[in-house]
């Protein structure tokens, strides 16, 4: 870990923030320009599409989500080389193709579902998700956390629309599974076509870029603790995303209500992916992220007191959706804020961080399934999820403390 420097004066702090947050050799698009807004809206639509089918439990859903973020490392390297449009077009094509393949898969054949939804969809989404987030940094500076929050908010909107649409289509005897999935594929196709048209390619480079200093990532204590904290927190974070409906039904809640509980959950995640990002402009991105992660851990412990009460389940879904949405949306701007000089690339830091965090996403839900077994002893999964989130809080708080010492301010 690097030794802590002498705290800076208030004027030096402002200069330091201006340099590390605003200066970027690839950034040419003026903030708030037409291209910037088009790229934001395009990213908004792209994230809607690539989150559409990640609803399965255990290894299928976990593999898809893990690949979606793990491919961020090679994807952002290609983004840095100027292949943003190529990435999003190829990723969009693979993703839509995977959904059409899912529509012809035999639901009784696990390997077919795994290959189409887990591997192919994860691969396609991975070539879209992180680059779409990372490219926002080329168009936004002061409002970068808010812009990234708006883009990632669309995953919650997709989490409301697609489950309700598919549930009604599957239940319709004239449609069924195959055509229901194809209908979602056509919707995703339309969204991704518009997204790829709107999103602007990398701004032109004004000079030859310096090679990224990858070695600095492994000597930056703040970055290492932050990435580990995100990975550990992901072990517990997605438990309600995949198991809240099952938890409600096992507790005796009405199945119809349990289904719409997921829509409530995703609905509350929308303001959760915007409001904390706005607040982070004043209170600091790591301060806000630490609070959101801590709130998620306490809320999972709160499941011990939740029964089949509609009110209790709704309150949990609203609160957890909000704070977990805050954690997810703040990760990218938090990583981007750790860049120290112009020779580094925010995209490389972001890609590596998502790659490591994907390990927690990949294994978290299979661990949940193993802990629940066939008898559903929920206390095991509740304790595991809550403890992992609180351990993540400790690691992220260490990052926050190191960062505060580096700039001599507690508002980090």
N, C-alpha and C positions, 0 to 999 in steps of 0.2 A: 504494500500500500504506500502511496506517495505521502511524504510528510506534509502536514497542514501548513500552508503559507500564512504570512501575517495578514490579518483581516484588512480589507481594503476600505478606503474612505468612501463616503456616499457618492462622490463624483466618479470615483474609479469604478464603483459598482455599476453605475449607469453605463459607463463606457464599456465595461466588460460584458454586460448584458447585451448592449447594442451590437458588439462585435460577434458574440457567440450565437445570438439569436437571429440577427438580421443579415449579416454578411454571408454570402454563399456564392462561389465562383460560377455555378451553373444557373443561378437565379436571375432571370432577365425580365420575366413578366411582371408588370406593375401590380401591386396588391389591389384587388378590387376591380381589375380590368375585365373586359368582356371574356378574354381567354381564361382568366382565372375562374370566373363564375361558370363558364361552360365546363371546365375541367371538374369543378366541384359537383355540378349537377350530374355530369357523366359518371363520376365516381359514386355518387349517390345511387344511381340506377344500377351500376355494375354490382355494387355490394348487395343490393336487393336480390339480384338474380343468383349470385353464387352462394347465398345463404339459404336458398329456397328449399333444398332437399336434405339438409343436415338435421333430420329429426329422428333417425333410428338410434337405438340404444347400443351400448357396449362397443365392440370393436368396429362395426361398420361406421357409425356416426363419429366415433373417436378418431378413426383413421382418416376420415374425410376432413375433419376439423384440423387434425394434426398436420396433414399434408398441406392444407391450405395456408398454414402459417410457417411450416418448416421450409417450404420452397421459397420463402422470402429471401433467404441468403443468396442463392444463385440468381433469383429473379431480380433483386435490386442491383446485383452486379451488372446484369444485362441492361437494366434501366440506366445505370451510371454510364454505360457505353453508348447510350442513345437508342436502345431498342424497345422503348416503351410501347409504341404502337404495335410492333411485332408481337410482343409478349401478350398484350391484351387481346389481340385478334386470335392468336393461337390458343390462348387459354379459354377464351369465350367459345371457340369452335369445339374444343375438347369437352368443355363442360356441358354444352347443349347436346353433343353427341352421346355423352354418358347418360343423360336423362332419357333420351330416346332408347338407348340400349336397356335401361332399367325397365322401360315399358314392355319389352319383350322377354324379360327375364322370368323364369319360373320362381314364384314366391316360395316354393318348397326347397329350392336349390340355393343353399346359403352362399356357395362360392360365386354364383352368378350375381347375387345382390352385392356381395363384397367387392367383386371386380368392377361392377358398374357404378355403384354409389360410393363405395369406400375409396377405391384406388383411382378410377378414372375421374370421378367428380372432384376428388381431392386434388388431383394433379391439375385439372383445368382451373379450379378455383384458386389454387396456389399461384398460378401464373397471372392472376388478376388481382387478388385481394391486397397483398402487401405493396405491389407497385402502384396500385390506385391510391393507397394511402400515402406512400412515400412521395409521389409526384406532386402532391398538394404543397409540399415544402418549396417547390420551385415557383409557386404562384402566391403564397401567403407567408407573411413574416409575423407582424404583430398579432394577427388574428389566426395564426397557424393552429393552435389548440382547438379553437372554435370550428375552424374549417374541417379539421380531421374529425371532430366530434359529429359534425353534421353528416359527413360522408358515412361514417360507421353507424350512424343512427338508422340508416336504411336497412340494416340487418334485422332490426327489431320490427320494422314495418313488414318486411318479408316474413318474419316469424308470426305475424298476425294474419296476413292475407293468405299465404299458401296453405297452412294447416286447415283453415276453415274451408278454403276452396276444395282441397283434396278430399277432406272428410265428406263433403256434400256430393262430390263427384263419385267417390267410391261407393257411397250408399245408394246411388242411383243405379238401378238395374240396367238401364239403357246405356250406361257409361262404363262403370266398373273400373278395376285397377289400371288396366293397360291404357285406355283412352284418358283416364284421369291424369296419369303421369304424363302422357303426350300433351295434354292441354297445358300442364305446367311448363313443359319443355318449350311449347310455342310462346308462352308468356315470357319465359326467360330469354328466348331468342330475340323477341322484339325489344326487350329492355337492353340487352347487350348490344344490339345493332345501334340503337340510339346512343348508348353510352360511348361506344367506340367512335361514333361520328363527332360527339361533343368534346371528348377529352383531347387536349392538345398534347402534341409530342413534346419531348424535352426542349426547353429553350436553347438556343444556339450557344455554344461555348465561345467565350471571348478570348480565351487563351488555352493552351494545352494544359489539361488537368494534371496536377501532381498525382503520382501513384498513391493510393490510400494507405495510410499507416495502420496496418492491421495489428501490429504488435502492441500499439498503445491500448487496445481493448483489453489485453491480458495483464496490463499493469495499472489499469484504472480501477481502484478499489470501489469507487462509487458505482461504476458500471457493472462490475462483477456482482456485487451484492444486490443491485437492483434486478439484474437478469435472473439470478438465482431466486430472489424473492418472488418474481413473477411466475417462474416455473413451479415453485412449491405451492404458491397460492392457487395455481391452475389445477392442482390435484383436488382441491376442494370446491373451487368456484363453480364448476359446471354440473355439480351434483343435482341441484334443483332444476336446471335446464332439461335434463334428461329424465329425472325421476319424480318430479313434483306431481305429475298426473297420477302415476302409480301410487305414490304416497297418499294422495287424497282418496283414491278408490279403496286402498287397503284400510284406510281409517274409516271407511263407510260413507264417503261422500257420493253423491249421485254421479254416475258416469258422464252424463251430458255436461253437468257443471264442471267436472274434472277436466273435460276436454277444453272448455272455454277458459279454464283457469290459465292455460298456456297463453291464450290471447291476452288476458289481463296482465300476465307476467311480461310479455313482450311489449305490450302497450306502455307499461310503466317504465320500461327500459328506454323508451324514446326520450323523455325529458332527462333521464339519467345519463344519457350520452351527450347531452348538450349543456345542461345547467352546471354540472361540476366543471366542465371545460371553461365555461364563462367565469365561474368563481375562481378557477385556477389563475386567471389573469391578475387577480388581486391578491389571493392568498398563497399562490405558488402551486405548481403542478404536483410536486411531491407531497406537500402538506395535504392537498386535496385527495390525492391518490391513497395516501396512508389512511386517512379517515374513512374513505369508501371501503377499503379492504378490511379494516377493523370492523366496520358496520356489518359487512357480509359474514364475518366469522361469528359475531354475536347473534346475528339473525338465525344462522344455522343451528346454533345451540338452542335458540328459541323454539325450534321444531319439537323439542321435548314437551312443550306446553300446548302444541297444536293438535286438535282432534278433528272430528268431522264437522266442526263448526264452520259454516260458510264464511262468517265474518272473519274468523281467525285465519283461514286459508287465503282469503282475498287480501287481508292486511299484509300477510307474509309475502304474497306474490307481488304486491305493489312496492313494498319496501325493498325486497331483495332484487326485484327487477331494476329499480332505480339505482341502488348502490353498486350492483354488479355491472350495470351498464356504465357507470362512472369509472370503475376500474378498467374495463375493456377499452373505453374510448381515451382514457388518459395515458395508457401505456405508450402509444406512439409518440405523443408530444413530450412525455417524460424522457424517453430515450433520446429524442432529438435534442433536448435541452442540455444533454451531457457533452455535446460536441465542444471542443476547446479551441480549435483553430481551423483555418481554412483548408489545411491539407487533408483534413478528415472529410469523410462523406457521411452525412446523416443516414443515407440509404444503407450503407454497409453496417453501421451500428444497429439500425432498425432490423435489417435482415437477420443478422446474427442473433439479436435478442429474441426475435420471433422463432428462430430455429431452435434455440434452447428451450424456450417456453413451450414449444410444441410437444416436448417430451412429457410434460405434465398433463397436457390435453390428451395425448395418445393413451396414457396409462391410467388416468384418473377414473374414467367411467368403467373400464374393465375391473379395476380394483373395487369400485362401488358394487358391481355385480357380484364379485366374489364374496364381498363382505355380507351382502344381503342373502346370498344363497337361495334356497328354496323356501325357507321359513320366515324370511323378511325380518330379521332382528335389526330394526331401524337404528337402534342406539349405536351400533357399530359404525355405520356410515355417517351418522350425524357427528359423532365424536371425531372420526377421522377427518371429515371435511372441515369442521370448525377449527380443529387444531392446526391443520395444514394452512388454512387461511391466516391464522394468528401467527404462525411461524413466518409466513410470508410478510406479515406486517412488520415483524421485528427486522427482517432483512431489508425491506424497503425503507424502514425508518433509519437504518444505518446509512443507506445511500443518501437519504435526505440530510442526515447530520454531517456527512462528509462534504456534501455539496454546500451546505450552509457555511461550513468553515472555509471552503474554497473562495466564496464570494463575500464572506463577512456579513451575511444577512440571513435572518431566519425565514424570510418569505421566499422559499424555494419550492 
